[in-house]
Amino acid sequence: MRFKIYLSILCTLTFYICSAQKWSGSIIYKKEIAPSENQGNMVFISNKDISSAFDDLRYVLRFNSEAALFEKIDVMGRDDTRAYTYAVRSGGGKGKYYTPLDQNYSLHQVDYIGELFLVKRNHPDFEITNETKMIGDYQCRKAFYTTLRKAPNKDTEDVEFTAVVWFTPAIPVSLGPLNFSGLPGLVLQVELGRVSYTAVELNLSTEINLEIEKPEKGIAIEEKDLAGTLRKMLRNLGAYN
């Protein structure tokens, strides 16, 4: 399926002048889900409801010369249905991601099992390829990384998962959705299995310095320790032995 991309630049940009310029701005991303090969509905959720829920999902990446914050844009009057909750959680879109630009990690403020966490997620170790494609007016290069998703319990197996991103060196901002930062250019698209984030609006400036608020609340934890902590919490709640 091909999607038509709309990119609007609200100021004249001359990126080639100096990459050390202090950029700030915001990027709006649309979140989408590709059709499933299995056309059956999920339990209690129809494919039509899921598709409708994704239609309203937009995320914003705001940044200045020191930090960035990625989060969902709240939609007024949107009912918190099962389908909408599923759409938000799919592809890691729950919570806020704070990225200090001088570090190689993001802080993910997110609620799990009724407890607020501040998860330190290192930026992925991407492999950059020579494959390119156009997104809007920008030529983008493909990068990817592969990781193992840890099984939630001993009865299931770890699953290998590959994430693909498309970034443009034409915009020297080493940021992207979620914790996908650190590449030599702005990430315009992320592909996480069936779920994707695609930039639909760019607002960039060297004159306006946006304020970025760092999330402070939550239990500080390393990403590698999160799964074990959640398993322990669920065991204490009697979810499984």
N, C-alpha and C positions, 0 to 999 in steps of 0.2 A: 504494500500500500504506500502511495506517495502522498506526502502532506505539503501543502503550500505554506511557505514560511514568509512572515511579514517581519522585517527588521527596520526600525526607525531610529535614525541617529539625530539627536536633538541639538548637536553642535558640530562645528567643522573640526575634524580630527586630522592631525598631521602626525601620525604615530612614528614616522621614520625620523623625526627631528631628534628625539632624545628619549630613550626608554626609562631614564631616571626621573622623568617628570612625575609629579605627584598626582596620579589619577584618582578620581572618585566617581561614584555613580551607582546605577542599579541596572540589573538585567532581569527581565521577566521570563520565566520558563513555563511552558505548557507541559503538563504531565499527561501521557497517553498510554493506552494498553492495546497491544495488537490482538487480533482475533485468535481465539484458541483453536487448536486442531480438534480438541474435544468440545463439541458444541453443546454438551449437556450443561445444565445450570448447576451452580454450587448449591449446597444445602441452604435453604431459606433465602437465597439471593439469585435473581434471574440475570442472565447475560445483559438484558436490556437495561436493568437497573444499574448494573456495574458500568456499562457504557455511558449512561446518563450521568453517573457520579463523576467519572473522569472528565466529562465535558466541562465541568465547572472548576477543575483544579488548576490553580496557578500558583507559582512559587516566585519569590523575589530574592535575588542576591544583591545585597547592598554592601558597598565597600568604600574605604578611604585609603590613605597611604599607609595605615598601620594595621587594619583589621577588616574582616568581612563577616557578614551574618546572612545565613541562608535559612528561610522559613516559608511556611505556607501563607498565602494571602487569604485572610478570612473573608468569607462570602456572606453578606447580610441576608438573613432569612433562609439560609440553607439548613434543611432538616438533618439532624445527625442520625441518618439511617444506617442500617447494616452495610448497605452497598457503599455509602460514602465513607464509613469507617474503614472498610476494606480497601477502598481506593487510596485513602490517605496513607495507610500503613504499608501498602505495596511499594516495593522499591525504595525502602528506607526514608519515606517522606514524612515521618512523624517527628515532631519536636523541632529544635533549633540547632543549627551548626555554626559555631563561632570559630573563625580561623585567624590567628595572629599571623601576619604576613612574614614575620621574621622567624617563624617556626615551621616544623615539618609535621604538624598535627592539627586536628580540629577538635573542639570540645562539643560534644553532642548532648544537649540538654533534652532529656526524654523521660517519659513516664512508662515504667514497666510494673505491672501487677500492683498499681496504686502507689508506687514509690518513685520519687523523682531522682533521676541519676544525672551525673555530669561525666559522660564517658569520653575518655581521651582516645581518639581514633587517629592513628598515624596515616599520613597520605600514602596511597598505594604506590608500589614500585612499578611504574608503567613501563611497558615496552613500546617504543614509538616505531611505527612502520612507515613505509613509503606510499601507502595507499591514501588517496585523496578523494574528496567529493566536495561539491558546492552546497553550502547551506546559506540561503539568501544570496547575498553578494560576496560571500567570503569563501575562499578556498580553505578547506579544513584537512588536517592530517589525522589519521587514525592511530590511536594508542589503546592498549589493553593490558589487563592484568588478570591472572588466574589465582584463585585462592580456594581453600577448603572451608566449607561451612560445617562447623562442628555439629554433630548430632545432639539433639536435646536429651537423649537418654541412651543407655547401653543397648537397647533393643533396636535401634536404628543405626544406619551407617552415615559417616561423613559424606558430603556431596561436593564435588568439584564445581566451581562456578566461575565464569568468565564475564568480566565487565568491559564494555567497549566505550571509549569516549572519542569525540571528534573536536579538535581544538584548532583555532586559527592563529598562526604566528603574526598575522596582520594587526592583531590587538594585543599588545604586550602586557597583558594582565594575567598573572599566573593563578587564576581562580576558576572555580566551576561549581556545579551543584553538589550538595551533600559535603563529603570530605574529599572530593576529587579535585584537588588543587596541586600546584607545584609543576605543572607542565609549562613549556615555553610559549604560552599564548592562552587566550580565553577559551574555555570549553563551551561550545555552542550546543552540543548534544551528548547525552549519556544514554547508553542502551544497557539495560539490566534485564536480560531475558525478554519477556513480553512487555515490560514497562520501560518507558523512555521519558526523558526530559529534553525539551528542545527550546532554545531561545527564540522568543517571538518579538522582543522589544529591547533595544539597547539605549540607555541614557547615560552618556559619559561626559566628563568634564575635567578640566585642569584648574578650574576657578572656584568651584564649590566643594567645600570639605564636609561631607556628611558625618554626622555623629553616629558611631557604632557602639551599642551598649553590650558589654560582655555579660553573659549569663553567669550568675554567681551561686544560685540555689541548686541543691542536688548533692547526692552522695558521689564524691569523686572516686572514680574507678578506672582502671586500665581496661581497654577492650578485651585483652586476653583473659581477664578475670571475670568478665561479665556473665558468660554462659554458666559457669560454675556457681556464681552467686544466685542467678535466677533459678537454677535447678534446686538449690538449697531452699530458696524462698518457696517454691512450689511444693517441695517435699514437706516443709513445715505447715503448709496449708492443706496437706493431704491430697495433693493433685496426683501424685504417684509415689511409689515406694522406692 
